Amino acid sequence: SALPIDPDGGSVEKWNSIFFFGTKGGSVCLADDLKHCSEVCKVGGHIRSLLFYEKENSVIVITSHQLLVQFKINPNEKLKPNKKVKLSIAGDPEEMVTIWAGQGLLATCSGENMIRLLNLESDDNYILTLADPKFGGQLLNDKILSIDYNVKKRIIGCGTKDGYIIMWKCKSLASVAPTDSDAWEACLPIRPITQGFPNVSWGAGQGLLAGMHPGGIVILNETILKKRMRDGLKIVQCNNKALEIRMKNPQTPNSDYQFIMTLGFNIKSIDCSNNRVLVWNGREVRIYEITTEKNPSLEGSFETKATVFGLHEDSVVQALEGRIEVCNLKGTVKQNLPLTQEEGDITIIEISKNNMACATTNNIIKIWDLSRRTWKQLGVGRNFEHNDQPLGDIRSIAMNTDATRLCILSETSPVPSIKIPDTKIYIYDIQTDNFTTYEISKYRIPTEVVWDQTDPRLFVVELEWGSESKKEGDLLADEGLEEQDNKPEASEDNALKAVATMFVTSEQGVKVHSLMPLDGGEEGILGLSVPHYYFLGSNTPEEEDAPSQLTILRKPMRDFENLENIDEVTRKAILNFSVHLAYGNMDEAYNAVRNIDNASVWQSMAMMCVKTKRLDVAQICLGNMRFARGAKAVRQAMKEPELEAKIAMVAIQLNQIEEAKQLYKDCGRYDLLTKLLEAAGEWDEALEFAESKDRINLKTLHYKIGQ
C-alpha cells in the first residue's frame, strides 16, 4: 500500500512530494518524486494498513502480527517509531482491515462478528457488535468482512459474509471522536444478495454505498425523505415514491384536505408554490397542480441536469454551473441569472412570497426580488463573514415571510476532513446588512429552522444534544432554561430532540420564548403557522415487518392551548402579547390584549400563566375574567413567600387541581397541600402526606376525619 503525505501543513518545497509505502516483507519506506527512497522501519509480518494521522503528523502501521506502530514525521530528525501497541483481535489477521472512523479513532474488522474501535487520543477501546438489539438477533452467526467510513455523514458501513450491508451512525455531534459504543446507533440491516461482500466503499456523491461481491457490484442509494410547508401546502415524503399532501379545506377552515400522491419513480427533491408541487427524480422535473376538487394533474415536465430547484408561481428555478435558470413549466428558459466564478455555484435555493435567497459553494448569500416580470437582484452578494472573519460553511438558510431576515445554520471544520455543526444560529438582517449571532446552548446543535407562515418575528429551531458528557438535567441547569413541560416518555431515537420557539425584532434582538422536548412519535419540525406547530410523525404499520411511514402531526402552541378556533384579530393580539411578554414589556403586552372581551380567552391565558409561572399576568387575566372571588383568593395568597404557592392558588381558582398539587410539592408546602386535599375530599392522600411530610397538623387532620 502507498500513502501520500504533505507534512507540516504544506512544506512541499523542503520535502518535495513524499509518500510512504509498505512491502510484503514488512518494510515501511519513505520516497519522493525525485526517486529518493529509504526504509523507515521494519516490522514482523506484512503490512495490512498504512494510515496518515493528520493531527499528530504521524503515520500508523498495522501489521498481520496484530501490531500497531506509530512514528512521527519530522524533517529535521531521523524517522523512528515512537509508539508500539499489541492489538487484541481474535479474527483472522490476514483478513484484517483498519480505517479511520473519526478524529484519532481506528476501526478494525477481521472476520469477526464485531468491529473493534481504538481511540488513540484517550486510549479507550470498545466494540460494535452484530448482537446489537437493532439487528433482532438475525446476524449473530454472521461475520464482518469489509468496512468503510463516510466522513461527512459519520457513518460506518460494513459488508458481511451472508450478504448483509450494515451501518452504524455516530449520534454525537461533537468534534472529538466517540469514546464508547453508546455514541453509535445501529441502522436496520439491508440484504441485497445472499453472497458475501469482501469490499464496501462509500461513493464520492451523496449517500452512495457500493458493495463488491463475487458476481458484481451492488450500489445502495440513500433516500432522505423530503418535506416542505409553504403557501398553505404541507408536503411530506412518506416513502421513496409517495407524498402526503395537506392543504386548507375551504369547507372546514380548521381542518386540512389530505391525500396520498403516489408516483412511479423515486423522489429526490420537492418544492411547492400556491397550488403547484414540483417533483424531481434525478433526471426529470415534473410540476403537478393540486386542488380539492380533482386528482393531481401534470402541468409540465422536462429533463434537466440541475440538482437544486425552486418553484415560484408558474416559474421553475434551477441551479446550473455558473448560472440560475428561470424556466416555465415546460422547461423553456425565460431568464438567466448569472454567477461569477468568485461566487461559486448555487447549493441552496429558498423562496418566500416574492423573494428568493440563495447560498453558494463559496458561502455567498444572494437575494432576488421576484415581484416583477424580470427578476432583479437586491444589492450585491454578501459574504458569510463578520469583521472579515468567515463564520463557517452554510448548511441551510430560511427566510421569513416579509423577506427582511434570513436565519442561517452553519458548520465548522476543526480539521479539514471533519465538519461539525455550529451551535450558533445567525440572523442576517437584509435591510441593515448585519449578522446577529445567538447561541441557545453550547450543548445543543440547531438542525432545522422554520419561520412562521405569517408573522416575520416568529421562528422555531429544532435542536439535538451535541454533547454526550452530561445528563439531560445537568444540561438544562447549565443552560438556565426550563422545558415547557415535564418531558414525556419518548423513544430512544427522539429523546434528545427539542424545539425552541423564538422571537426576533430589530429593536430588541433575539429572544427564546419556550423550549419544548419532542413527544413520542414526533420525528422533527415541518413548519409553523400560528396557532399550530406541524411535526413529522411516524405511522405504525398494520403489518409487523412493514417499515413505518412518515406523516404530519399538528400541535397547538403553548400560548394557544384551548384557543385554536379564535378569530384572526384575537390571534394577532395574543401573539403580540406573547412577543412583548417575552421581552419584558408589560405595558405593551397589556395594551395588545386589553380590547379582548371574551372571558374564555382570558381564562385560557390564565391557565397558560400557571404553566409559565407568570403571576403578574395571571392577576390581569383573572381581573378581565370578572372573577372577583378568584382574584380575592389570589390576593390573599400573596403573603406566601414561595412563587409556586401563589401560582398554586391561581390554579385552584381555575380548577386545575392536579397542577396545584404539583406546585405545592415543588415548593415543599405540604401544609397547604394537605389543606387542598382536605377541601377536595381526598382524605386518604391527605393523611398519607400528613404522616410523612406534615406531622404538625396530623392530630388536627385525624380530628377532622373523625368528624
N, C-alpha and C positions, 0 to 999 in steps of 0.2 A: 504494500500500500504506500501511497505517496501523500505528502501533506505540505501544501504551500504555506509559507509564513511571511508576514510583514512585521518584523519586530519593532519595538519601540514606537509604535503608532505611526510607522511610515518612514523609518530611516533607511530607505531603499538605496540611497546613494552610497552608504557605507557598506551595506550588506549585499548590494545588488539584489537580484530576485532569488531568494533562497527557498529551499524546501527540504523536508525530511522524507526518507523512505525506509522501509523495513525489508529485510531479506528473509528467506526461508530458514536460514541458519541462525536467526535471532539477532542479527546486527541492525542497529539503527544508525543511519548515515545522514550526514548533512551535505547538501550540494547546492550549487547555484548555476546560473545560466552561462557562466564563464568556464564551465567544465571542472570546477573545483569540487572535490569530493573527499570527505573524511568520515571515519567511523566515530560516532559519539559514544556508544556503549554497546555491549553485547549481553544478551540475556539468554537464559535457558529456554529451550523450546522455540517455537516460531511465533511470530507476532500476529495476534488476532485483531487488534485495533490500535490505531495511531491517531491521537486526538490533540488538537491545539487548545490549551486553556488560556483564553484571551485575557481574563482578568489578572492572572498571575504571570502572564507572558511566558508560559512554560508548555512543555509537551508531555502528554500522558501516553504511556505504552502499556498495553495489556497483552500478556503472553499466554500461550497454551498451557503453561505450567501454573496458571492462575496467579500470576504475579503482576502487581501494578507498580510501575516505575514512573516517577515524575522528575524531570530535570528542567531547570530554568534557563531561558535563553539570555545570554549576556554577551555583548560584542567585545567586552574587554577581558573576559575570563574564559578559560577552557570549560567547555560544557561537560558537566558531570552530574550524575543522579543526586538529588537531594531528598528523595523520599522513596521508600520501597515498602509495599504493603502486600501481604499474602491474602488473597481473596478467598472467601468461604463459599464455594459453589459446588453443588452436588451433581450437576448435569455433565454432559459430555463437553470437555474442554475444546474439542475440535469443532463443535457447533456454536461456540460462544461468540456472541455479538455484543459489543458495548457501544453506546451512543450517548450524546448529551441529551438530558431531559430537563434542562433548566440551567441557570447560572451555577456552575460548580456541582451539578448533580449528574451522576453517571447512572445509566440504566443498562442492565445486563440480562440477556436471555441465553440459555444454554440447553434447550430441550427439556426444561423442567415445566411444571405446571404453575410457574410463578415468574415474575420479574424481580430482580434484586436491584435496589437503588442504594447508592452510596453518596452522601453529601460530603464533598471534600472540604468544605469550609467549617462545618460543625462536627465532622466525623460521625454523623448519625447514619445508620443503615436500617433499612426496613424492606418489606416485600409487598408487592401487589399480586394477589393470587387468584387463580381461576375458581377457587372456592368461595369467592365473593357472593353474598346473598342475591345480588342483582342478576347473577347468571342462573339462579334457580337450581343449582346442582347438576346441570346438564353437561358441564365441562370438567368435572372432577377428574376424569381419566384422560383428558386431552393434554397435549404438550405444546408449548410456545416455541415456534421455530424461527421467527423473524420479528424485527422490531424497527420502528422509525418514529420520529418526534416532529410534530408540527409546532414550530417556534411561535408563530403568530397566534394560533388558536390554543396553544398549550395543551395539546392532546397527544398521548402516546397511542400509536396504532400497532397492533400485533397480528401476525398470521399464525394459525395453529395447524397441527398435524391432521386434524379431522376436517379441515376446510372452513374454519370459522375466522372471521375478522372481528377482533375485539378491541375496545378502546377504553382508555381512562382519561378523563378530563380533569385538569387542575382547577380546583374550586377557589384557591387562594389567588387574589389579585395583587398581592404584594410583590415587590421586586426581588425579594430573596426566594431561593428555592425551598420547596416544602421539606420539612424535617420528619414527617411521619405520614403514614398511609391515610389518615383521616382527611388530608388535604386533597385527595384524589377521589373522583366519583366515577364509578364504573358505568359504562353505557351498555345498552342491550346488545347482545352479540348478533352478528349477521353471518349467515351461512350460504354464500352464493354457489358453492360447489362442494363436493364430498372429498376432493383431493386436498393435500396439504399445500401450504403457502411457504416455500422456503425463502421468499423475499417479499417484503412490502415496502412501499415508498410513497411519501406524500408528494403530490404534484406541485408545480410552480404556481398553478392557478388556485383559486379559492375553493377549498373543500373537495379536492380530488385525492383519492387514495387508491393506488394501484397495487394489486397483489399478483405475483407471478406464481404459476403452478405448472406442473409438467405438460399440461395441454395448451397453455397460452397465458393470457393476462386478463384479469378481471379489474375493471375500473369502477370504483364507487364514487358517486357524486352526491355531496351533502345537499340536502334540501332545507333551507332556512325558511320557515313559514312566514309569509309576508302579512302585513297589517296596514290599515290606513283608515283615518277618520277625518273627513273634510266635507264641507258644504252639505251637511246633513246626511251624508252617506257613511256607513260604518262597515268596513270590509275586513274579514279575517280569512286567511287561507286555512281551511280545516284539514286538507290533505294535499298531496302533490298535484292533484288535478281538479280540486273543487274549492269554491269560495262560499263563505256565508256572508250574505249581504243584508243589511238592515237600512231602511230609510223611513222617514216620518210617514205615518199613516194619516192621511187627511181626514178620515172618518173618526178616528180616535187619537187626538193630539198627544195624549200621554203614553201612547204605545207605538211600537215600530212595526212596519211591514217587513216580514222576514222571509227569506227563501235561500235555498242552496243552488248555486250556479255550477254545474259540472261541465268541464271542458275536456277535450280529447287529447290534451298534451300536458306536459309538465310545466308548472307555473314558476317563473324565475323572478318576475318583477310585476308590481301593480301600482296604479295610481287612480285617482278619481277626481272629477270636477263636475259640479252640478249633478246632472243625471246620467253621466257617462263614466264608464270604467275602462281603464287601459290595462291590457294584459300582455306580457312578453314571455315567450317560451324559449328564448336563446337565439332564435333566428328571425322570428316574425312578431310584429306588433299587431294586436287586434283591439279595436275600440267597440264597446257594446253600449247601447242605450238601455237604461234601466227605468222602468215605470211600474206603477202598481196595477195597471190595467191589463198588461200583457207580459209574455215571456221576454227575456232579454233579446234584443235584435242586434245583429252585426251591422255597424255603420261604416266601417272601413278597416282595411288591413294592408300591410306592406312589409316586405323583408328589409332588414337593416343589420348593419354590423355594430351598431351602438350597443352599449351595456347600461347606460344611465339615461333615465327617461323622466318626463313630467307631462302632465296634462292640464291645459288651461282652456276651458270652454271648448271651442272647436279646433284647437291647435295642439299638436303633439310636439314636445320639446325633446330633442335627442342630442346627446353629447358625443361628438366625434373628435378625432385628432385635430387640434388647433382651432376648433370652432364649435359653436352650438347651432344646430339647425332647427328652425321653426317650420313645421310641416302642417299641411291639412290632414284630414282623417284618412286620405288615400296615400299619403307619403310624398306629395308634391311639395317642394321646398318653397316657402313663402318669404323667408328672411334668413340671412346668415348673421350670426353674432360672432365676430372674430375674436380669437385669443392670441396673445403674444407668446413667444417661446418662454419668456421670463415668468409668465403667469402659470404655465403648465396646462394640463388637461383637466376637464371637469370630473370630479369624483362624486359630488353630491348636488342634487337639484331639489330645492324646497320652494313650493309655490303657495302663497296665501293671498286670497282675494285677487287683487290686480297687481301683485308684486311677486318677483322671483329673486331668490338668493341662491348663489352657487358657491361652492368651495372647490379649490383646485389642488392638484398634486403638490404645488409649491406653497400651500397654506395661504392662499389669497382669497379674499371674500369679494364677490362681485354681485351687485344688485341692479335689477332692471324694473322699470315701470311698464306694466303690460296693459294699461288702460287705453292706449291709443292703438290705431291700426298698425303703426310701425313702433315696435318696442324700442324703448330708449334706456340706455344705461344711466344710472344715477351716480354721479361722481366718478371717481376712479377706483380701481381695485384697491382693497385695504389689506395690508399685511396683517397676519395674526400675530401681533407683537405689541409690547408695551415698552416705551423708552428704548426703542431699537433692540430690545431683547425678545427673542422668539418665546411664545407661550406654549409651544408644543405642536403636535401634529393634529389637525382637525379630524375627529372621527364621526361627528354628527352635528347638524345645525337644525334649529327650529325657529320659525318666525311667527311673531304674534299677529293678531288679526288686523291691526291697522298698519303693519309693516314699519313700526318705529323701533323695534328691538329684535335682536337675534340672541338666542341662547345657544352657546357653543360648548360641546364636550370635546375634550382633547385627550391625548396620550403622550407620554414622555418616553425617552429611551435612555435609561441609566447606562446601558451598554448598547452598542449598535445592533446586536442580534435580538434584543428583547424590548418589547413595547409594553408599558404599564399604563393603564387608565389613570388619568389625573383625578384627584379627589375634589378638585375645584370645578365650579361652573363659571363661565364667562358670559356676561351680558354685554352685548355690543349695542350701544345707543346710536342708531343710524343718523339721527339728526345732529347730535353733538360730536360724532365720530370719536367716542370714548368707550373703553372697556371697563366694566366693573367686575371685580373678582370676588367670588363668595364661596366659602368652604362650609358646607353643612356640618361636616365632621371629618376629622382626619382618619377615622376608621371606616367611613362609608364611601363607596365608589358610585358616582352617578352613572347610570347605564342608559337612561332614556329621559327625554324631556318632551312634554306636550303643553301647548298653550290652550287656554280656554277658547272655545269657538266664537265667543262674542266679546269678552272683556280683555283688553290688551294688558291689564295689570296682573292677571292671574295665570299661574302656570304650575305644573306638577312635575316633580323629578322622581324617577324610580331609582332606588338605591339598593346596593348589595354591600354586605360586610366585606371589607378589604383586608382584615386582619384576623388571623387565627389565634392570636396570642392572648386574647381576653375573652371572658364570657360576656354574654349579651348585657346582663345587668350592669357589669362594670363599665361597659362602653357607654351606656346611657348616662350613667353617673358622671363619667368624664366629659361627655358632651354637654351636660347641663340641660338636656332635653327630656321630655316625657312623652311616652307613647300616647296616642289618642285614647286608647282603652287598654285594659289588661290584654296582653297578647293571647289570642285564642290558640287552641291546639292546631298545629299546622303540620303539613307533611315535611319530610326532611328536605325536599327539593326547594321549597319556598320559605323555609323557616327563617332564613337570613335576609329576606327581602322586605322592603318598606317603601312607602311613597311619602314624599314631603310636599305639602301644598304651600305655595309661596306667593308673595306679592312683590312687585317692583314698581316704584314711582321715581320720577326724575328728582323730586324734592327730597325724598327720604330713603332712597336706595332700596336694597333687597331685605325682605323680612320673611322668616319662616312662620307660617300660620299654624300648621299642625303636622305631626309626624305619625303615620299610621302603618302598622305592620299588615302585610297581605294575609288575608284569611286562607284557610284551606280551600283548594280548588282554584284560587286566583294565581295565574301564571305571570302576569305583568300588566302594565298600564297600556290601554289602547288610546284613550282620549279623555277629554274633559269638556263638558258642556253643562254649565250651571243650570240646575242644581245636582247634576249627577257625575260621578266617575263612571268610566267604561273600562272594564278589565277584560283581559284574555282569560278564559277559563277552560277547563278540560272536562269533556263529557265521558263518563264511564260507559264503555260499550256493553251491549247486551251479551255478546259472545265473550267467553272468558279469555281467549287467546287473541282477540282483535285489539289493535292499537287504539289508544284513546285519541279523540279528536278535539281540536280547539273550538271554542265557541265564545260568544260575547256575553259578559255579565254586567249588569247595571247596579250601581250602589249609590245611595244619596250621600252628599257631602255632609260633614258634621254639623254645619250651621243650618242645614236644610232638612234635618230629620223631621218627619211628620209635616213637612211644608213643601212636598214635591208638586202639589197641584195649585200653587198660588199663582196669581196673575203676574204679568211682566213687570208692572210698576213696583209691586211688593218685592219681587225677586231682586230687582236692581237696588231697592232700598236696603234690603238685608245684606246684600253683597257689599254695598258701600259702608254699611255699619261694620261688617267684619274687617274691611280694609282699615278703617280709621281706628278700630279697636286694637288691631294688631300693632299699629304704630303708636298706640297710647294716646290718641287724640279723642278724649272722651266727649268734648263739646261737639265736635264734628260728627262723632258716632251717634250721639243722641239726636242731632239735627237730621241725620239721614233717615231715622225711623219715627220721628215724632208725629208724622201725619198718618201713620198706620192706625186704623180704627178697628182692627179685627182682634178680638180678645184671644182667639185660638192661636193666632200668630205670636202674640206676646207670651202665651203660655208655652209654646214650643221653644221660643227663645229663652225663657226662664229655665226650662228643662235642659237646654244646651249649656246654660251657665252653671248648672250643677256639675256637669262633666268637666267644664273648663275651670271651675272654682273661681268664677268672677262674681264675687258678692256684690260689688258696686253695680254691675249691670243687672244682676238678678233683682235688686231692690227697685230699679227703674221698671223692669218688666212686671213685677207684682203690682206696682202702682198703676201701670197702664192697663192691667187686667181688671182694675177696680176691685181688687181682692183685699178689702180692708182688714179682715181678720188675719189673713196670711201675712200681710205687711206688718201688722202689730206684733205677731209672734216672732217675726224675724228681727224686729227692732229690740224686742226683749232678749233675744238670743245674742245680741251684740256684746253683752257683758262677758260672754265666754271668751277665754284667751285664745283658743285654737280656731284657726280659719275653717278647718274641716267641721268643727262643731257648729259654727254659724251656717255653713253651707248645708249641713245635715238638716237644719231647721227649714231651710228653703225646700229641700227635697221632701220633707214631711208634708209641708203645705201643698206640694204638687202631687201628693200621693205616691211618691217614689220611695216606698218603704225600704226596699232592698238596698237602694243606693244610700239611704240614710244609715242603715245598719253598717254598711261597709265604711262609710266616712267616720262613724264613731269608733269603729275598730282601728282605723288607720291612725287616729289621734290618741288612742288609748283612753277614751272617755267611756269606760264601761258602766259608770253610774248612769249616764244619760242613755246608754244603750239598754240598760235594764229597765229604765222608765219607759222607753219606747216599746219594748217587748211587752211590758205590763199593759200599756194602753192598747196594744194590738191583740191582747188576749193570748199571747204565746207564752203561757206560764212555765211550761217545761224548759223552754230555751232560756227564759229569764232566770230561772232557778239555776240552770247549768252555769251561766255566766257569773251569777252572784256567788256561787260556791267557789269558783276558780279565780275570778278577777275582781269581784266587788263584795267582799265578805262583810264590809262595814254595814251594808244595807241588807244582809242576809236575813237577820231576825225580822226586820220590818217586812220583807218580802214573804216570809213564812206566815206572818200575821195576816197579810192581805190575801194570801192563798186560802188560809183558814176561814176568812170571812166569806 
